[in-house]
């Protein structure tokens, strides 16, 4: 299916079209410019894919957790498109999209994600990429083997459920060999290193969610029949208090 996806949950802004195993994406790190950029980005990726909005089969967006204003922008834009077209929407965890992006770019199968939540906290979760037999609910990885291309199918599994917490309260995975990714590792590098210790390997503090990874994870959501109508395309903040009022 052809999926249009957006993400504005962090300082990065992106839109992507996934169609026929091809991805077309616009991505820019542009804090506080999401409202200005996202609609032109959508127009650009549709044009790059040679598609019109009526050619799209489904929508997806980074539903949080993340920056309050950024998540609200994504919700407003995707609800507007859904209401105008009648298309179903796949809400995708931005932490999961972040982990999927690290796997896509670095083939890292175990990722600890941490996004700066301000007020001394992080949005935190852990994900592992595992091979599966069911190709209907998975994403492909193509690799060269003995001179010919083979395709394996993988699924992103949530190992530690997403939460908002202090760095000292971040839950620990049972084994070592995890890559850390996200702005939480940029804001709190030493506290997270101290907390995670030998469980943590490389760190990618500048990693951000990408719309193309939101689209990839949305494929499973549509396959399971879990896509929703516009009014149920809602943000996830993980906490009630979204701003420091002191």
C-alpha positions in Angstrom: 0.0 0.0 0.0 1.0 3.6 -0.4 1.4 5.5 2.9 2.0 9.2 3.6 3.7 9.7 6.9 4.8 12.8 8.9 6.8 13.4 12.1 7.2 16.7 14.0 7.7 15.3 17.5 11.3 16.6 18.1 13.4 19.3 16.7 13.4 17.5 13.3 10.6 17.8 10.8 9.9 15.2 8.1 7.4 13.8 5.6 7.6 10.6 3.6 5.8 8.5 1.1 6.3 4.7 1.1 5.1 3.2 -2.1 6.0 0.0 -3.9 9.0 -0.6 -1.6 10.3 2.8 -2.5 10.6 5.7 0.0 10.6 9.4 -0.7 11.4 11.7 2.2 12.0 15.3 3.1 13.8 15.7 6.4 15.2 18.9 8.1 16.3 19.7 11.6 14.4 22.9 12.1 13.2 23.6 15.7 10.1 25.8 15.9 9.6 25.8 12.1 7.5 22.6 11.9 4.2 24.5 11.1 6.0 26.4 8.3 7.7 23.3 6.7 5.4 20.3 7.1 2.8 21.1 4.4 5.4 22.0 1.7 7.3 18.8 2.6 4.1 16.8 2.1 3.6 18.4 -1.3 7.3 17.6 -2.2 7.3 13.9 -1.3 4.0 13.4 -3.2 5.5 15.1 -6.2 8.7 13.0 -5.9 6.6 9.8 -5.8 4.6 10.9 -8.8 1.4 10.7 -6.7 -1.6 12.8 -5.7 -3.2 12.7 -2.4 -6.1 10.7 -3.8 -3.6 8.0 -4.7 -2.6 7.4 -1.1 -4.0 4.4 0.7 -3.3 5.3 4.3 -1.8 7.9 6.6 0.7 7.7 9.5 2.2 10.1 12.0 4.5 10.2 15.0 2.0 10.3 17.8 4.6 11.1 20.6 6.0 11.1 23.0 7.9 14.3 22.2 7.6 18.0 22.3 4.1 19.1 23.1 3.8 21.7 20.3 5.4 19.4 17.7 3.2 16.5 18.5 0.1 18.7 18.3 1.1 20.0 14.9 1.4 16.4 13.6 -2.0 15.6 15.0 -3.7 18.6 13.5 -2.2 18.1 10.1 -2.9 14.4 9.9 -6.5 14.8 11.2 -7.1 17.5 8.6 -5.9 15.2 5.8 -7.8 12.3 7.1 -11.1 14.2 7.4 -10.6 15.5 3.9 -9.8 12.2 2.3 -11.5 9.6 4.5 -8.2 7.8 4.9 -7.4 5.7 8.0 -4.5 6.8 10.2 -1.8 4.7 11.9 -0.5 6.4 15.0 3.2 5.4 15.5 5.3 5.7 18.6 8.1 8.2 18.0 10.4 6.1 20.2 9.7 3.1 18.1 10.3 5.1 14.9 13.6 6.3 16.4 14.7 2.7 17.1 13.6 1.6 13.6 15.7 4.4 12.1 18.8 3.3 14.1 18.3 -0.2 12.8 17.8 1.1 9.2 20.9 3.2 9.2 23.3 1.2 11.4 21.8 -2.4 11.5 21.7 -2.1 15.3 19.2 -4.8 16.5 18.9 -3.5 20.1 18.2 0.1 20.8 17.7 2.1 24.0 15.7 5.2 23.0 15.7 8.4 25.1 14.2 11.7 24.1 14.6 14.8 26.3 11.3 15.4 28.1 12.5 18.6 29.8 12.0 19.1 33.5 14.8 16.8 34.3 13.1 13.8 32.6 13.4 11.6 29.5 11.0 9.6 27.4 12.5 6.2 27.5 11.9 2.7 25.9 13.9 -0.3 24.6 13.4 -2.1 21.3 14.8 -5.2 19.7 14.7 -6.2 16.0 14.0 -9.9 15.6 13.6 -12.2 12.5 10.0 -13.4 11.9 8.4 -15.9 9.6 5.1 -14.0 9.0 5.9 -11.6 6.1 2.5 -9.9 6.4 3.5 -8.1 9.6 7.1 -7.3 9.1 9.6 -5.2 7.2 12.1 -6.6 4.8 15.9 -6.4 5.0 17.8 -7.2 1.8 21.4 -8.4 1.9 23.9 -9.9 -0.4 24.9 -13.5 0.3 27.1 -15.7 -1.9 26.8 -13.4 -4.8 23.0 -13.1 -4.8 20.5 -10.9 -3.0 18.3 -12.5 -0.4 15.4 -11.0 1.6 14.9 -11.6 5.3 11.9 -10.3 7.3 12.1 -8.6 10.7 9.9 -7.1 13.3 10.6 -4.4 15.9 9.6 -5.6 19.3 9.1 -3.4 22.4 11.4 -4.8 25.2 10.9 -2.1 27.8 7.6 -0.2 27.6 7.8 3.6 26.9 7.6 5.8 29.9 8.6 9.2 31.2 11.2 9.1 34.0 14.2 10.5 35.7 17.5 9.2 34.3 18.2 7.5 37.6 14.9 5.6 37.3 15.3 4.4 33.7 14.6 0.6 33.7 17.5 -1.7 32.8 17.4 -4.4 30.1 18.5 -7.9 31.1 21.5 -8.1 28.8 24.3 -5.9 27.4 25.0 -4.8 23.8 22.5 -1.9 23.5 23.0 1.2 21.4 21.6 4.4 22.9 19.8 6.9 20.6 18.0 10.2 21.0 18.3 13.6 22.4 18.1 12.3 26.0 21.7 11.1 25.5 22.7 14.6 24.4 21.1 16.3 27.3 22.0 13.8 30.0 25.1 11.9 28.7 26.8 11.3 32.0 23.7 10.4 34.1 22.6 7.9 31.5 26.0 6.4 31.1 26.2 6.0 34.9 22.7 4.4 35.0 23.1 2.0 32.1 26.8 1.2 32.7 28.2 -1.8 30.8 24.8 -2.5 29.2 25.3 0.5 26.9 27.6 0.4 23.9 27.7 3.2 21.3 25.5 6.3 21.6 23.8 8.3 18.9 22.8 11.5 20.7 21.8 13.3 17.5 19.4 10.6 16.2 15.8 11.8 15.6 12.7 10.1 14.4 12.2 10.0 10.6 8.9 10.0 8.8 10.1 7.1 6.6 10.5 4.9 9.7 7.0 6.0 10.8 5.7 4.8 7.5 7.6 1.5 7.7 6.1 0.7 11.2 2.7 1.8 10.0 2.6 -1.1 7.5 2.2 -3.5 10.5 -0.6 -1.3 12.0 -2.6 -1.4 8.8 -1.9 -5.2 8.3 -3.4 -5.8 11.8 -6.4 -3.7 11.1 -5.5 -1.2 13.9 -5.5 2.0 11.9 -8.1 4.5 13.2 -10.4 7.3 11.9 -9.3 10.9 12.2 -11.0 11.6 15.6 -9.0 8.8 17.2 -5.6 10.0 15.8 -4.6 11.3 19.1 -1.3 12.4 20.7 0.5 10.4 23.4 2.4 12.6 26.0 3.1 10.0 28.7 2.4 12.6 31.4 -0.3 15.0 32.3 2.0 18.0 33.0 3.5 19.0 29.6 5.1 22.3 30.6 6.9 23.6 33.7 4.7 26.2 35.2 7.0 27.5 37.9 
